[in-house]
Amino acid sequence: MIKLIAAAIQVYLVHLRWQHRTYIYELEDEIDKLAADGSPAAKLRIERLAERLSFERERITGPADSDSD
């Protein structure tokens, strides 16, 4: 029974990682589409999406160690 629960948790974690990766790819695709536009509104949207993309990537890797004094 415990092996079954452990396997189910593993499958769920793989699914969550896949969802997160897909979300990041969608953000990147949207940035690429907006970059082709070049309008001021598109540039603002790109900035916002870039911040969100940076945040999502940081969630995966963890925050950079900026306190390395």
Distance bins in CASP14 RR format, pairs under 12 A and 6 or more apart:
PFRMAT RR
TARGET T0000
AUTHOR 0000-0000-0000
RMODE 2
METHOD distances of the structure
MODEL  1
1 7 0 0 0 0 0 1 0 0 0 0 0
1 8 0 0 0 0 0 1 0 0 0 0 0
2 8 0 0 0 0 0 1 0 0 0 0 0
2 9 0 0 0 0 0 1 0 0 0 0 0
3 9 0 0 0 0 0 1 0 0 0 0 0
3 10 0 0 0 0 0 1 0 0 0 0 0
4 10 0 0 0 0 0 1 0 0 0 0 0
4 11 0 0 0 0 0 1 0 0 0 0 0
5 11 0 0 0 0 0 1 0 0 0 0 0
5 12 0 0 0 0 0 1 0 0 0 0 0
6 12 0 0 0 0 0 1 0 0 0 0 0
6 13 0 0 0 0 0 1 0 0 0 0 0
7 13 0 0 0 0 0 1 0 0 0 0 0
7 14 0 0 0 0 0 1 0 0 0 0 0
8 14 0 0 0 0 0 1 0 0 0 0 0
8 15 0 0 0 0 0 1 0 0 0 0 0
9 15 0 0 0 0 0 1 0 0 0 0 0
9 16 0 0 0 0 0 1 0 0 0 0 0
10 16 0 0 0 0 0 1 0 0 0 0 0
10 17 0 0 0 0 0 1 0 0 0 0 0
11 17 0 0 0 0 0 1 0 0 0 0 0
11 18 0 0 0 0 0 1 0 0 0 0 0
12 18 0 0 0 0 0 1 0 0 0 0 0
12 19 0 0 0 0 0 1 0 0 0 0 0
13 19 0 0 0 0 0 1 0 0 0 0 0
13 20 0 0 0 0 0 1 0 0 0 0 0
14 20 0 0 0 0 0 1 0 0 0 0 0
14 21 0 0 0 0 0 1 0 0 0 0 0
15 21 0 0 0 0 0 1 0 0 0 0 0
15 22 0 0 0 0 0 1 0 0 0 0 0
16 22 0 0 0 0 0 1 0 0 0 0 0
16 23 0 0 0 0 0 1 0 0 0 0 0
16 59 0 0 0 0 0 1 0 0 0 0 0
16 60 0 0 0 0 0 1 0 0 0 0 0
17 23 0 0 0 0 0 1 0 0 0 0 0
17 24 0 0 0 0 0 1 0 0 0 0 0
17 59 0 0 0 0 0 1 0 0 0 0 0
17 60 0 0 0 0 1 0 0 0 0 0 0
18 24 0 0 0 0 0 1 0 0 0 0 0
18 25 0 0 0 0 0 1 0 0 0 0 0
19 25 0 0 0 0 0 1 0 0 0 0 0
19 26 0 0 0 0 0 1 0 0 0 0 0
19 56 0 0 0 0 0 1 0 0 0 0 0
20 26 0 0 0 0 0 1 0 0 0 0 0
20 27 0 0 0 0 0 1 0 0 0 0 0
20 53 0 0 0 0 0 1 0 0 0 0 0
20 55 0 0 0 0 0 1 0 0 0 0 0
20 56 1 0 0 1 0 0 0 0 0 0 0
20 57 0 0 0 0 1 0 0 0 0 0 0
20 59 1 0 0 1 0 0 0 0 0 0 0
20 60 1 0 0 1 0 0 0 0 0 0 0
20 61 0 0 0 0 0 1 0 0 0 0 0
21 27 0 0 0 0 0 1 0 0 0 0 0
21 28 0 0 0 0 0 1 0 0 0 0 0
21 56 0 0 0 0 1 0 0 0 0 0 0
21 57 0 0 0 0 0 1 0 0 0 0 0
21 59 0 0 0 0 0 1 0 0 0 0 0
21 60 0 0 0 0 1 0 0 0 0 0 0
22 28 0 0 0 0 0 1 0 0 0 0 0
22 29 0 0 0 0 0 1 0 0 0 0 0
22 56 0 0 0 0 0 1 0 0 0 0 0
23 29 0 0 0 0 0 1 0 0 0 0 0
23 30 0 0 0 0 0 1 0 0 0 0 0
23 49 0 0 0 0 0 1 0 0 0 0 0
23 52 0 0 0 0 1 0 0 0 0 0 0
23 53 0 0 0 0 1 0 0 0 0 0 0
23 55 0 0 0 0 0 1 0 0 0 0 0
23 56 1 0 0 1 0 0 0 0 0 0 0
23 57 0 0 0 0 0 1 0 0 0 0 0
23 59 0 0 0 0 0 1 0 0 0 0 0
23 60 0 0 0 0 0 1 0 0 0 0 0
24 30 0 0 0 0 0 1 0 0 0 0 0
24 31 0 0 0 0 0 1 0 0 0 0 0
24 49 0 0 0 0 0 1 0 0 0 0 0
24 52 0 0 0 0 1 0 0 0 0 0 0
24 53 1 0 0 1 0 0 0 0 0 0 0
24 54 0 0 0 0 0 1 0 0 0 0 0
24 55 0 0 0 0 0 1 0 0 0 0 0
24 56 1 0 1 0 0 0 0 0 0 0 0
24 57 1 0 0 1 0 0 0 0 0 0 0
24 58 0 0 0 0 0 1 0 0 0 0 0
24 59 0 0 0 0 1 0 0 0 0 0 0
24 60 0 0 0 0 1 0 0 0 0 0 0
24 61 0 0 0 0 0 1 0 0 0 0 0
25 31 0 0 0 0 0 1 0 0 0 0 0
25 32 0 0 0 0 0 1 0 0 0 0 0
25 53 0 0 0 0 0 1 0 0 0 0 0
25 56 0 0 0 0 0 1 0 0 0 0 0
25 57 0 0 0 0 0 1 0 0 0 0 0
26 32 0 0 0 0 0 1 0 0 0 0 0
26 33 0 0 0 0 0 1 0 0 0 0 0
26 49 0 0 0 0 1 0 0 0 0 0 0
26 52 0 0 0 0 0 1 0 0 0 0 0
26 53 0 0 0 0 0 1 0 0 0 0 0
26 56 0 0 0 0 0 1 0 0 0 0 0
27 33 0 0 0 0 0 1 0 0 0 0 0
27 34 0 0 0 0 0 1 0 0 0 0 0
27 45 0 0 0 0 0 1 0 0 0 0 0
27 46 0 0 0 0 0 1 0 0 0 0 0
27 48 0 0 0 0 0 1 0 0 0 0 0
27 49 1 0 1 0 0 0 0 0 0 0 0
27 50 0 0 0 0 1 0 0 0 0 0 0
27 51 0 0 0 0 0 1 0 0 0 0 0
27 52 1 0 0 1 0 0 0 0 0 0 0
27 53 1 0 1 0 0 0 0 0 0 0 0
27 54 0 0 0 0 1 0 0 0 0 0 0
27 55 0 0 0 0 0 1 0 0 0 0 0
27 56 1 0 0 1 0 0 0 0 0 0 0
27 57 0 0 0 0 1 0 0 0 0 0 0
28 34 0 0 0 0 0 1 0 0 0 0 0
28 35 0 0 0 0 0 1 0 0 0 0 0
28 46 0 0 0 0 0 1 0 0 0 0 0
28 49 0 0 0 0 1 0 0 0 0 0 0
28 50 0 0 0 0 1 0 0 0 0 0 0
28 52 0 0 0 0 0 1 0 0 0 0 0
28 53 1 0 0 1 0 0 0 0 0 0 0
28 54 0 0 0 0 0 1 0 0 0 0 0
28 56 0 0 0 0 0 1 0 0 0 0 0
28 57 0 0 0 0 0 1 0 0 0 0 0
29 35 0 0 0 0 0 1 0 0 0 0 0
29 36 0 0 0 0 0 1 0 0 0 0 0
29 49 0 0 0 0 0 1 0 0 0 0 0
29 53 0 0 0 0 0 1 0 0 0 0 0
30 36 0 0 0 0 0 1 0 0 0 0 0
30 37 0 0 0 0 0 1 0 0 0 0 0
30 42 0 0 0 0 0 1 0 0 0 0 0
30 45 0 0 0 0 1 0 0 0 0 0 0
30 46 0 0 0 0 1 0 0 0 0 0 0
30 48 0 0 0 0 0 1 0 0 0 0 0
30 49 1 0 1 0 0 0 0 0 0 0 0
30 50 0 0 0 0 0 1 0 0 0 0 0
30 52 0 0 0 0 1 0 0 0 0 0 0
30 53 0 0 0 0 1 0 0 0 0 0 0
31 37 0 0 0 0 0 1 0 0 0 0 0
31 38 0 0 0 0 0 1 0 0 0 0 0
31 42 0 0 0 0 1 0 0 0 0 0 0
31 43 0 0 0 0 0 1 0 0 0 0 0
31 45 0 0 0 0 1 0 0 0 0 0 0
31 46 1 0 1 0 0 0 0 0 0 0 0
31 47 0 0 0 0 1 0 0 0 0 0 0
31 48 0 0 0 0 1 0 0 0 0 0 0
31 49 1 0 1 0 0 0 0 0 0 0 0
31 50 1 0 0 1 0 0 0 0 0 0 0
31 51 0 0 0 0 0 1 0 0 0 0 0
31 52 0 0 0 0 1 0 0 0 0 0 0
31 53 1 0 0 1 0 0 0 0 0 0 0
31 54 0 0 0 0 0 1 0 0 0 0 0
32 38 0 0 0 0 0 1 0 0 0 0 0
32 42 0 0 0 0 0 1 0 0 0 0 0
32 46 0 0 0 0 1 0 0 0 0 0 0
32 49 0 0 0 0 0 1 0 0 0 0 0
32 50 0 0 0 0 0 1 0 0 0 0 0
32 53 0 0 0 0 0 1 0 0 0 0 0
33 42 0 0 0 0 1 0 0 0 0 0 0
33 45 0 0 0 0 1 0 0 0 0 0 0
33 46 0 0 0 0 1 0 0 0 0 0 0
33 49 0 0 0 0 0 1 0 0 0 0 0
34 40 0 0 0 0 0 1 0 0 0 0 0
34 41 0 0 0 0 1 0 0 0 0 0 0
34 42 1 0 1 0 0 0 0 0 0 0 0
34 43 1 0 0 1 0 0 0 0 0 0 0
34 44 0 0 0 0 1 0 0 0 0 0 0
34 45 1 0 1 0 0 0 0 0 0 0 0
34 46 1 0 1 0 0 0 0 0 0 0 0
34 47 0 0 0 0 1 0 0 0 0 0 0
34 48 0 0 0 0 0 1 0 0 0 0 0
34 49 1 0 0 1 0 0 0 0 0 0 0
34 50 0 0 0 0 0 1 0 0 0 0 0
35 42 1 0 0 1 0 0 0 0 0 0 0
35 43 0 0 0 0 1 0 0 0 0 0 0
35 45 0 0 0 0 0 1 0 0 0 0 0
35 46 1 0 0 1 0 0 0 0 0 0 0
35 47 0 0 0 0 0 1 0 0 0 0 0
35 49 0 0 0 0 0 1 0 0 0 0 0
35 50 0 0 0 0 0 1 0 0 0 0 0
36 42 0 0 0 0 1 0 0 0 0 0 0
36 43 0 0 0 0 0 1 0 0 0 0 0
36 46 0 0 0 0 0 1 0 0 0 0 0
37 43 0 0 0 0 1 0 0 0 0 0 0
37 44 0 0 0 0 0 1 0 0 0 0 0
37 45 0 0 0 0 1 0 0 0 0 0 0
37 46 0 0 0 0 1 0 0 0 0 0 0
38 44 0 0 0 0 0 1 0 0 0 0 0
38 45 0 0 0 0 0 1 0 0 0 0 0
38 46 0 0 0 0 1 0 0 0 0 0 0
39 45 0 0 0 0 1 0 0 0 0 0 0
39 46 0 0 0 0 0 1 0 0 0 0 0
40 46 0 0 0 0 0 1 0 0 0 0 0
40 47 0 0 0 0 0 1 0 0 0 0 0
41 47 0 0 0 0 0 1 0 0 0 0 0
41 48 0 0 0 0 0 1 0 0 0 0 0
42 48 0 0 0 0 0 1 0 0 0 0 0
42 49 0 0 0 0 0 1 0 0 0 0 0
43 49 0 0 0 0 0 1 0 0 0 0 0
43 50 0 0 0 0 0 1 0 0 0 0 0
44 50 0 0 0 0 0 1 0 0 0 0 0
44 51 0 0 0 0 0 1 0 0 0 0 0
45 51 0 0 0 0 0 1 0 0 0 0 0
45 52 0 0 0 0 0 1 0 0 0 0 0
46 52 0 0 0 0 0 1 0 0 0 0 0
46 53 0 0 0 0 1 0 0 0 0 0 0
47 53 0 0 0 0 0 1 0 0 0 0 0
47 54 0 0 0 0 0 1 0 0 0 0 0
48 54 0 0 0 0 0 1 0 0 0 0 0
48 55 0 0 0 0 0 1 0 0 0 0 0
49 55 0 0 0 0 0 1 0 0 0 0 0
49 56 0 0 0 0 0 1 0 0 0 0 0
50 56 0 0 0 0 0 1 0 0 0 0 0
50 57 0 0 0 0 0 1 0 0 0 0 0
51 57 0 0 0 0 0 1 0 0 0 0 0
51 58 0 0 0 0 0 1 0 0 0 0 0
52 58 0 0 0 0 0 1 0 0 0 0 0
52 59 0 0 0 0 0 1 0 0 0 0 0
53 59 0 0 0 0 0 1 0 0 0 0 0
53 60 0 0 0 0 0 1 0 0 0 0 0
54 60 0 0 0 0 0 1 0 0 0 0 0
54 61 0 0 0 0 0 1 0 0 0 0 0
54 62 0 0 0 0 0 1 0 0 0 0 0
54 63 0 0 0 0 0 1 0 0 0 0 0
54 64 0 0 0 0 0 1 0 0 0 0 0
55 61 0 0 0 0 0 1 0 0 0 0 0
55 62 0 0 0 0 0 1 0 0 0 0 0
55 63 0 0 0 0 0 1 0 0 0 0 0
56 62 0 0 0 0 0 1 0 0 0 0 0
57 63 0 0 0 0 0 1 0 0 0 0 0
57 64 0 0 0 0 0 1 0 0 0 0 0
58 64 1 0 0 1 0 0 0 0 0 0 0
58 65 0 0 0 0 0 1 0 0 0 0 0
58 66 0 0 0 0 0 1 0 0 0 0 0
END
